[in-house]
């Protein structure tokens, strides 16, 4: 039986899983500061057992076929080199996204569905006919977030005394005392304005 007949052809999803695991391992092996254990290889696509070694060789079907032999089970899987090259950007993006730190902020208000009005300069009286776009968001640090990075506090507790105010891509962080001052000013303004005109 030839190598081509013995090797199972990997699906796109199977090849992607294999490439993502390999990229993780590759990055970890080049990161001198990492203390995390090396990411395991992707499980065998044939028998779903853990893999402790893998070796790629040239296939026999055409010049772009590669055959991956995994151990300890010894199963062989084939894939197309050009398809793998086309998937490389997607693999990089997946692994890059995993490296991004998780935000400590939880959005509590967003005007995305009812966007703000565009500022028309200081001498122009705003109008509901003005163009609209962007977003205004308020975000808190929920009670279950802790300084040591653990997630072991109750979710229904008091949030941290910080509020993030975002206007489009610009962010500002306010302490509770500053939020109180803004809130009091906005409350007084709302009382003066009364009903909408």
C-alpha positions in Angstrom: 0.0 0.0 0.0 1.4 3.5 -0.9 1.9 6.3 1.6 -0.9 8.3 -0.1 -3.4 5.4 0.4 -2.4 5.1 4.1 -2.6 8.7 5.0 -6.0 10.2 6.0 -6.7 13.5 4.3 -7.1 16.3 6.9 -10.2 18.5 6.6 -9.7 22.3 6.8 -10.8 22.4 10.5 -8.4 19.5 11.4 -5.5 21.2 9.6 -6.4 24.6 11.3 -6.3 22.9 14.8 -3.0 21.3 14.0 -1.5 24.5 12.7 -2.8 26.6 15.7 -1.2 24.1 18.2 2.0 24.1 16.3 2.1 27.9 16.2 1.5 28.1 20.0 4.4 25.6 20.5 6.7 27.5 18.2 6.1 30.9 20.0 6.5 29.3 23.4 9.8 27.8 22.4 11.1 31.2 21.3 9.8 33.0 24.4 12.5 33.0 27.1 10.3 34.7 29.6 7.5 32.1 29.5 7.2 29.8 32.5 4.0 28.1 31.2 4.3 24.5 30.1 4.7 23.9 26.4 1.4 23.6 24.6 0.7 20.0 23.6 0.4 19.0 20.0 -3.1 18.8 18.5 -4.7 15.3 19.2 -4.4 12.7 16.5 -7.2 13.4 13.9 -7.6 9.7 13.3 -7.9 8.3 16.8 -8.2 11.5 19.0 -5.4 10.3 21.3 -2.7 12.6 22.7 0.3 13.2 20.4 3.9 13.4 21.7 5.7 13.7 18.4 5.0 14.6 14.8 7.0 14.5 11.6 6.1 15.9 8.2 7.4 14.3 5.0 6.8 14.7 1.3 3.7 13.0 0.0 3.4 11.0 -3.2 0.2 12.4 -4.7 1.8 15.6 -5.9 4.6 18.1 -5.1 2.4 20.0 -2.6 1.2 17.0 -0.6 2.7 16.6 2.9 2.2 13.6 5.1 2.3 14.1 8.9 3.1 11.1 11.0 2.2 11.4 14.7 3.3 9.4 17.7 2.8 7.3 19.6 -0.1 6.0 17.6 1.7 6.2 14.2 -1.3 7.4 12.2 -0.5 9.4 9.1 -2.5 12.4 7.8 -2.0 14.3 4.6 -2.5 17.9 3.7 -1.7 20.3 0.9 1.2 22.7 1.5 -0.4 25.5 -0.5 -3.6 25.3 1.6 -1.5 25.4 4.7 0.3 28.5 3.5 -3.1 30.2 2.7 -4.2 29.4 6.3 -1.1 30.8 7.9 -2.5 34.4 8.3 -5.6 33.0 10.0 -3.5 30.9 12.3 -1.4 33.9 13.3 -4.5 36.0 14.0 -6.0 33.3 16.2 -2.9 32.9 18.3 -2.4 36.7 18.5 -5.9 37.1 19.8 -5.2 34.5 22.5 -2.3 36.6 23.7 -4.3 39.8 24.3 -5.0 40.5 27.9 -8.6 40.0 29.1 -10.3 43.3 29.9 -11.2 44.0 33.5 -14.0 46.4 32.3 -17.7 45.5 31.9 -19.8 47.8 29.8 -22.9 49.1 31.8 -24.1 51.7 29.2 -23.7 52.2 25.5 -25.3 54.6 23.1 -24.4 52.5 20.0 -28.1 51.9 19.2 -28.9 55.6 19.8 -25.6 57.3 18.6 -24.6 60.7 19.8 -24.8 63.8 17.6 -21.8 65.1 15.8 -20.2 68.3 17.3 -20.6 71.1 14.8 -18.2 73.6 16.4 -18.7 76.0 19.2 -20.7 78.6 17.3 -23.4 76.2 16.0 -26.5 75.4 18.0 -27.0 71.6 18.0 -30.1 70.2 16.2 -31.7 66.7 16.0 -31.0 67.0 12.3 -27.3 66.9 12.9 -25.4 63.9 11.7 -25.0 61.1 14.2 -22.4 58.4 14.8 -19.9 56.8 17.1 -20.6 55.6 20.6 -20.5 56.7 24.2 -19.9 54.0 26.7 -19.7 53.7 30.4 -17.8 50.7 31.9 -17.1 49.5 35.4 -14.7 47.1 37.0 -17.0 44.4 38.4 -16.7 43.2 42.0 -15.3 39.8 41.0 -12.1 41.3 39.5 -9.3 41.3 42.0 -5.8 42.9 41.9 -4.1 39.5 42.0 -5.9 38.5 38.8 -8.1 35.9 40.5 -11.8 35.7 39.7 -13.0 34.5 43.1 -15.2 37.3 44.5 -19.0 37.5 44.3 -20.3 38.9 41.0 -23.1 40.8 42.7 -20.9 42.8 45.1 -19.9 46.4 44.9 -18.0 47.3 41.8 -14.5 48.9 42.1 -14.6 52.7 42.4 -13.5 53.4 38.8 -15.6 54.2 35.8 -14.4 54.2 32.2 -16.0 56.8 29.9 -15.4 56.2 26.2 -16.2 58.5 23.3 -15.6 56.6 20.1 -12.0 55.4 20.5 -11.0 57.8 23.3 -11.1 56.6 26.9 -10.9 58.4 30.2 -11.0 56.7 33.7 -12.8 58.5 36.5 -12.6 57.7 40.3 -15.9 57.5 42.2 -15.5 61.1 43.6 -15.1 62.4 40.0 -18.1 60.5 38.8 -20.1 62.0 41.8 -19.2 65.5 40.6 -20.1 64.7 37.0 -23.4 63.1 38.1 -24.3 66.0 40.3 -23.6 68.4 37.5 -25.6 66.3 35.0 -28.5 65.9 37.5 -28.7 69.7 38.1 -28.6 70.3 34.3 -31.3 67.7 33.7 -33.5 69.5 36.3 -32.9 72.8 34.6 -33.7 71.4 31.1 -36.8 69.6 32.3 -38.8 67.9 29.5 -37.3 67.6 26.1 -38.0 70.5 23.8 
